[in-house]
Amino acid sequence: MIITVDNLMFLYDEAENTKTRFVSFMGETARFDLAITSSGRFYGKLLVLNLLSNRFAIIGKDDLDEPGYLEHVYQMADEEAEELRQFLYTLS
């Protein structure tokens, strides 16, 4: 079955100017290649894409303070997640 645009029920379809920062760094335990996008859509949080694992999350300071959040979202070991957390704290 072919779905046409007429058959779709859009919840929203908006364009927005965003700012994306690409960052690559080596920590003590891992390399990080990130695309960090800021947008008004996420209420001050950042869209953080790990380019090496193709995992992403919408992250704010409250998420960084949540134990185990980065470990779960990015499927990282505790040490790797702590290095990423420390970097992301500098952005919030």
Summary of the structure (lengths in Angstrom):
residues: 92
radius of gyration: 16.1
end to end distance: 46.1
largest distance: 52.2
contacts: 204
relative contact order: 0.16
helix: 30%
strand: 28%
